[in-house]
Amino acid sequence: MNSTTTGRRLGSGERQNAIVRIVREKGYASIESMAQAFDVSAQTIRRDVIELSRRNLVQRYHGGAGLPTGRDRLAYSNRRVRFAAEKRRIAAALAREIPDGASLFIDIGTTTEAVAEALLRHRNLRIITNHIAVVSTFCENTDFEIILTGGMVRSHDRAITGEAAADFLREFRVRYGIFGIGGIDPEGQMLDYDYRDTRVSRAAIEISRHRFVVADSSKFAGDAMIRLAHVSEIDALFTNAPPPAPIAGQLEANGVKLVVAPPAPGEDAIALQAN
């Protein structure tokens, strides 16, 4: 990767284009791995990442570069790759809070997909969801009772959304609601990208006795703009890193349980760099 087929080392423009391609394919690439691949210094790669971040082609993180946050048009497969290890840890932490035999709603999202995987060893769960991928995961466990909402199917992420899905949910009551979000701001507002999705999630909040939110640390700097709910309306936030002080303050002030899933042994967590 450090040269073309003629052995020529890539110029800065070619290298930056290659960095963008790598990030789009993998979702995240470390400074160290790119420096080694391109046979340049880590400082050179950092300068490239800063420039690409300024042009909004990548998102700059401590130790690497990832896909730009808050872009709903990103390929869903790429969003599943971003922070995959962190999402698995978050999901495992939440799964420990769900007892066998519980009823629950599971929202759309890549982190909630990880939650579904983490719940597969449970017994006799009763699940309502608007996410076809979650249904596919749970069908591996024949002990589960699974209900899929009606509504409009969105092809790129296999989500069911719209007012019909919201109306469907209002006929039920569940013990636990598990929600993904697009971002959370310093005032404690939880935000998302699609108005139709927020309508469905609002309905699910109304029918859930206990409300859990799963969000990796990139959501602390997300640029979603549609209000879903305030943290005062949830019971717990599960994440992979301590949130910034203003968000932590909102959680504490509103009595929201904060669960920070620790890194697995030998695994380096990707910490979001404050801008």
C-alpha positions as CSV (number, residue, x, y, z in Angstrom):
1,M,0.0,0.0,0.0
2,N,2.9,2.3,0.5
3,S,3.6,2.6,-3.3
4,T,2.0,2.2,-6.7
5,T,2.7,-0.8,-8.8
6,T,5.8,1.0,-10.1
7,G,7.3,1.3,-6.6
8,R,6.7,5.0,-6.4
9,R,5.8,6.3,-2.9
10,L,2.5,8.1,-2.9
11,G,2.3,11.8,-2.8
12,S,0.2,13.6,-0.2
13,G,-2.9,13.9,-2.3
14,E,-2.8,10.2,-3.4
15,R,-2.1,9.2,0.2
16,Q,-5.1,11.2,1.5
17,N,-7.4,9.7,-1.1
18,A,-6.2,6.2,-0.1
19,I,-6.8,7.1,3.6
20,V,-10.4,8.0,2.7
21,R,-10.9,4.7,0.9
22,I,-9.5,2.7,3.8
23,V,-11.7,4.4,6.3
24,R,-14.8,4.0,4.1
25,E,-14.0,0.3,3.7
26,K,-13.1,-0.5,7.3
27,G,-15.0,2.2,9.3
28,Y,-11.8,3.1,11.3
29,A,-8.1,3.0,10.8
30,S,-5.4,3.7,13.4
31,I,-2.6,6.2,12.9
32,E,0.0,3.5,13.5
33,S,-1.4,1.1,11.0
34,M,-1.6,3.7,8.3
35,A,1.9,5.0,8.9
36,Q,3.2,1.5,8.6
37,A,1.1,0.8,5.5
38,F,2.2,4.0,3.7
39,D,5.8,3.9,5.0
40,V,5.6,7.4,6.4
41,S,5.8,8.9,9.9
42,A,2.9,8.9,12.3
43,Q,3.1,12.7,12.3
44,T,2.6,12.8,8.5
45,I,-0.5,10.7,8.8
46,R,-1.8,12.9,11.6
47,R,-1.4,15.9,9.3
48,D,-3.3,14.1,6.6
49,V,-6.1,13.2,9.0
50,I,-6.4,16.8,10.2
51,E,-6.7,18.0,6.7
52,L,-9.2,15.3,5.7
53,S,-11.2,16.1,8.9
54,R,-11.3,19.8,8.0
55,R,-12.8,18.8,4.7
56,N,-15.3,16.5,6.5
57,L,-14.0,13.4,4.6
58,V,-13.1,11.6,7.8
59,Q,-13.6,12.1,11.5
60,R,-10.5,12.6,13.6
61,Y,-10.2,10.5,16.7
62,H,-7.5,10.0,19.3
63,G,-5.2,7.5,17.6
64,G,-6.9,7.3,14.3
65,A,-9.6,8.3,11.8
66,G,-13.1,7.0,11.2
67,L,-16.2,7.7,9.2
68,P,-17.7,11.2,9.7
69,T,-20.2,11.0,12.6
70,G,-23.8,11.9,12.2
71,R,-24.2,11.1,8.6
72,D,-27.3,9.0,8.2
73,R,-26.5,8.4,4.6
74,L,-23.5,6.3,5.5
75,A,-23.8,2.8,4.3
76,Y,-25.3,0.8,7.2
77,S,-22.6,-1.9,6.9
78,N,-20.0,0.8,7.5
79,R,-21.8,2.1,10.6
80,R,-21.9,-1.5,11.9
81,V,-18.1,-1.6,11.7
82,R,-17.5,1.7,13.5
83,F,-16.8,1.1,17.2
84,A,-17.8,-2.6,16.9
85,A,-15.8,-3.7,19.9
86,E,-17.2,-0.9,22.0
87,K,-20.8,-1.8,21.0
88,R,-20.3,-5.4,22.0
89,R,-19.1,-4.3,25.4
90,I,-22.0,-1.9,25.8
91,A,-24.4,-4.7,24.8
92,A,-22.9,-7.2,27.2
93,A,-23.3,-4.7,30.1
94,L,-26.9,-4.1,29.2
95,A,-27.7,-7.8,28.8
96,R,-26.6,-8.4,32.4
97,E,-29.5,-6.1,33.5
98,I,-32.2,-8.1,31.6
99,P,-33.6,-11.1,33.5
100,D,-34.9,-14.2,31.8
101,G,-38.6,-14.1,31.0
102,A,-38.7,-10.3,30.5
103,S,-40.7,-8.4,28.0
104,L,-38.8,-5.7,26.0
105,F,-38.8,-3.4,23.1
106,I,-35.6,-3.1,21.0
107,D,-35.1,-0.1,18.8
108,I,-33.4,0.2,15.4
109,G,-29.6,0.8,15.3
110,T,-26.2,-0.9,15.1
111,T,-25.7,-0.9,18.9
112,T,-29.1,-2.5,19.4
113,E,-28.1,-5.2,16.9
114,A,-25.2,-5.9,19.3
115,V,-27.7,-6.0,22.2
116,A,-29.7,-8.7,20.4
117,E,-26.5,-10.8,20.0
118,A,-25.7,-10.4,23.7
119,L,-29.2,-11.5,24.7
120,L,-29.1,-14.8,22.8
121,R,-28.3,-16.9,25.9
122,H,-31.3,-15.6,27.8
123,R,-34.5,-17.7,28.2
124,N,-38.1,-17.0,27.4
125,L,-37.8,-13.4,26.4
126,R,-40.8,-11.6,24.8
127,I,-39.6,-9.0,22.3
128,I,-41.2,-6.3,20.2
129,T,-39.0,-4.6,17.7
130,N,-39.1,-2.5,14.5
131,H,-35.8,-3.8,13.3
132,I,-35.8,-6.8,10.9
133,A,-32.1,-7.4,11.7
134,V,-32.9,-7.9,15.3
135,V,-35.7,-10.4,14.4
136,S,-33.2,-12.3,12.3
137,T,-30.8,-12.5,15.2
138,F,-33.4,-13.6,17.7
139,C,-34.8,-16.3,15.4
140,E,-31.7,-18.3,16.4
141,N,-33.3,-18.8,19.8
142,T,-36.5,-20.7,19.7
143,D,-37.4,-19.8,23.3
144,F,-38.2,-16.2,22.4
145,E,-41.6,-14.8,21.4
146,I,-40.9,-12.2,18.8
147,I,-43.3,-9.5,17.5
148,L,-42.4,-7.3,14.5
149,T,-44.2,-4.0,14.1
150,G,-46.1,-3.1,11.0
151,G,-45.1,0.0,9.0
152,M,-42.9,1.2,6.2
153,V,-39.7,-0.8,5.6
154,R,-36.5,1.2,5.0
155,S,-34.3,-1.0,2.8
156,H,-30.8,0.2,3.7
157,D,-31.0,-0.6,7.4
158,R,-34.0,-3.0,7.4
159,A,-35.9,-0.7,9.8
160,I,-39.6,-0.4,10.1
161,T,-40.7,3.2,10.7
162,G,-43.5,5.7,10.3
163,E,-46.7,6.4,12.1
164,A,-48.1,2.9,11.5
165,A,-45.3,1.4,13.5
166,A,-45.8,4.0,16.3
167,D,-49.6,3.2,16.4
168,F,-48.8,-0.5,16.5
169,L,-46.5,-0.1,19.5
170,R,-49.1,1.8,21.6
171,E,-51.2,-1.3,21.9
172,F,-48.5,-3.0,24.1
173,R,-46.7,-2.6,27.4
174,V,-43.2,-3.9,28.1
175,R,-40.9,-4.1,31.1
176,Y,-37.8,-2.8,29.3
177,G,-37.3,-0.5,26.4
178,I,-33.8,-0.5,24.7
179,F,-33.0,2.6,22.6
180,G,-30.3,3.8,20.3
181,I,-29.7,7.5,19.7
182,G,-27.9,9.7,17.2
183,G,-26.4,12.0,19.7
184,I,-26.8,13.6,23.1
185,D,-26.1,17.3,23.8
186,P,-24.7,19.1,26.9
187,E,-28.3,20.0,28.0
188,G,-29.2,16.3,28.1
189,Q,-31.3,16.3,25.0
190,M,-31.1,12.9,23.2
191,L,-31.3,13.4,19.4
192,D,-31.7,11.5,16.2
193,Y,-31.7,12.0,12.4
194,D,-35.1,10.9,11.1
195,Y,-38.4,12.4,12.2
196,R,-40.2,9.1,11.5
197,D,-37.8,7.2,13.7
198,T,-38.2,9.6,16.6
199,R,-42.0,9.2,16.4
200,V,-41.6,5.4,16.7
201,S,-39.1,5.7,19.6
202,R,-41.3,8.2,21.4
203,A,-44.2,5.6,21.3
204,A,-41.9,2.9,22.6
205,I,-40.7,5.2,25.5
206,E,-44.4,5.6,26.4
207,I,-45.0,1.8,26.7
208,S,-41.7,0.9,28.5
209,R,-41.6,0.7,32.3
210,H,-37.8,0.9,32.4
211,R,-35.9,2.8,29.6
212,F,-32.3,2.0,28.7
213,V,-30.2,3.9,26.2
214,V,-27.2,2.4,24.5
215,A,-24.7,4.8,22.9
216,D,-21.0,4.6,22.1
217,S,-18.9,7.6,23.0
218,S,-19.0,9.1,19.5
219,K,-22.6,10.0,20.3
220,F,-21.4,12.6,22.8
221,A,-20.3,14.7,19.8
222,G,-22.9,13.7,17.3
223,D,-24.6,16.2,15.1
224,A,-28.2,14.8,15.1
225,M,-30.8,17.6,15.2
226,I,-34.2,16.0,15.9
227,R,-35.2,15.8,19.5
228,L,-36.1,12.3,20.8
229,A,-36.3,12.8,24.5
230,H,-34.4,14.2,27.5
231,V,-32.2,12.1,29.8
232,S,-34.7,12.7,32.6
233,E,-37.1,10.3,30.7
234,I,-34.7,7.3,30.9
235,D,-33.4,5.1,33.7
236,A,-29.9,4.2,32.5
237,L,-27.3,5.1,29.9
238,F,-24.9,2.3,28.8
239,T,-21.7,3.5,27.0
240,N,-18.1,2.7,26.6
241,A,-16.4,5.8,28.1
242,P,-17.2,8.5,30.7
243,P,-19.3,11.2,29.1
244,P,-18.2,14.9,29.0
245,A,-18.8,16.8,32.3
246,P,-22.0,18.6,31.1
247,I,-23.6,15.3,30.0
248,A,-22.5,13.5,33.2
249,G,-23.9,16.3,35.2
250,Q,-27.3,16.0,33.5
251,L,-27.4,12.3,34.1
252,E,-26.5,12.7,37.8
253,A,-29.0,15.6,38.3
254,N,-31.8,13.5,36.9
255,G,-30.9,10.3,38.7
256,V,-30.0,8.3,35.5
257,K,-27.8,5.3,36.1
258,L,-24.5,5.5,34.1
259,V,-22.9,2.2,33.1
260,V,-19.5,2.5,31.5
261,A,-18.5,-0.9,30.0
262,P,-14.8,-1.5,30.6
263,P,-12.4,-2.6,27.8
264,A,-11.9,-6.3,27.5
265,P,-8.4,-7.5,28.6
266,G,-5.8,-6.4,26.1
267,E,-8.2,-4.3,24.1
268,D,-7.6,-0.6,23.6
269,A,-10.7,1.5,23.8
270,I,-11.0,4.1,21.1
271,A,-11.5,7.4,22.9
272,L,-13.2,10.2,21.1
273,Q,-10.9,13.3,21.0
274,A,-12.6,16.5,22.1
275,N,-12.6,19.2,19.5
